[in-house]
């Protein structure tokens, strides 16, 4: 029996009109240094907010790092993103304590309110929704974080109200 491989598109964002010269200094700083891959990826993401496809190509051409190795590292570590994210990243905890306190209701309410799924960004690039394994605040379950702010003992309705308040502040 022969198994046919499915072609999978890389998870890169396609609309990458960016100024690659912004990472020239970064590449020069780490080029040729041992262990340079992660610092270069981190600096690139700090510059653009994510890791654009063209940046991978430029880094590979200028440092000799293999594209496959860079992509492997970028997809292995959760800190790296291949697509732009919203201004506000909503992290809903789905660890054990939050799960048993109905974190799914929070995620579902946010998805319905914003019209996005887990891992997606709103069209206005204001919010990105992420389910995370643990926020480390189990006594506050169910919880979510938006930026550096933690919200505790939430219901779906309360979570949506918090997001709507942020949205209204952004529009003022």
N, C-alpha and C positions, 0 to 999 in steps of 0.2 A: 504494500500500500504506500502510495506516495503522498506526502504531506505538502500542500501548497502554502508557501509563505504569503502572508498578507502584507501588502505595502502599507506602511504607516507613515503619515506625514509627521515630521518633527513638530514639536509643540511650540515652535517659535511664532511670535507675533509677526504678521506679514507687513504691516504698515510702518516700516522703520526708516523714516526720513529724519536722520539724526546727524549731528556733527561729530564725526569720528575723531576729529583733531582734539576733542576734549580729553581723550585718553592717551594722547601722545606722551605727556609727562609721566603718567602712571606706567606706561609700557617701558619708557626709558629708565625709570627708577628700579624696576624689577627685572628687566631683561638680563638674562644670563645668570641670575641668582638662583641658588638651590631653593626649592620649595616656593617658587614664585606663582604657581598656578592659582591657589586660593586667594592670596592677596590681590592678584590682578583681577580675578573675577569679582571680589568684594569691592574693589575700587571702581570697577566698571559699573557694577550695579548701583553703587552710591552716586555715580555721575548721572546715570540715565534713569534710575528707579527700577530697572530690570536689566536683563542681559540680552541686548539686541543681536540678531543673527549676524549682521554686518560686523559687529564688534568681535564676535567669535572669529570671523574670517580674518579681520585685521590683526588680532592678537596672534593667531596661528601663523600668519605670514611674517610678522615682525619678530616673533620670539622662537618660532620653530615648535611650539607646543602643538600636539596633535589635536585636531578638531574632535575626534572621538573621545580622547581623554578629557578634554574640557567639558564636553557635553555630558560625559559620564559623571564627572564631579558635580556639575551644575544640577543634574537631575537626582543625584544621590542625596545631597544636602538640602534640607527644607528651607534654608535661608536664601537660596537662590531662586530667582523668578525668570521665566522666559517670556513673560507677557507683562505689559504695563498693569499696574494696580491702581486702585482708587486712592484718593487723598486720605480717606479714612478706611483703615482695615478693621473689619469687625471679626473678632475671633470668638466663636462660641465654643465653650468647653463641652466635650463629650466624653470626659473621663468617667470613671465608674460612679462617683458621687453625683456628678451633674446628670449623668444618664438616668440614674434611678429617680432623680428629681425632675425628670421630663425635659431635658435639654432639647430633645427633638421638637417639642412644641415651640421653643424659642426660634430654632433654625427655620422651621416651617413658616412661622409668622413673619420673620424677616424676609424670607424668600418671596412670600406672597406680597408683602408690602413694597419691596424694591423691584420685584419682577425679575429676579436673577436666581440662579442655582448656586449651590456651594462651589466655591472656587471661581465664580464669575465676578465681573465688575459692571457696575451700572453704566448705562450709555453716557451719562454726564461725567464719568470718571470720578465720581465723588465717593463711592463705597465699593469695597471688595469684601465678599463674605467668605470666611474660612472656618471650617470645623477643625478643631484641634484636639489632640489626645488629652491634654491636661494643662490647665493654667496655674496649677499649684495653689489653689485657694479652695480646697475641698469643703471647708466648713462654711463657705459662702454659696454653696451649690443651690440652684444652677447659676452659672456665672458666664459673663462675656467681657471681653476687653475691646475697647475702641481706642487705638493709639496706646497711650500710657494709662488710661483710665479704666478701672475695673468696676463692673456693675454686678451686684450680688442679689441672690434670692429672687430671681426674676421670673416673671410670667412672659408669655409671648407678647401680650399687649403692652407690658411695661417696656420690653425691649424695643418694640416698634415706636413707642412714644419717645424714647431716648434718641433713636435715630431721626425721628421727625424733628425733634428739637435741634439737633445738629444741622439738619438740612435747612431749617428755617434761619438759623444763625448764618449759614453759608450764603443764603440768598439776600441777606441784608447788607 
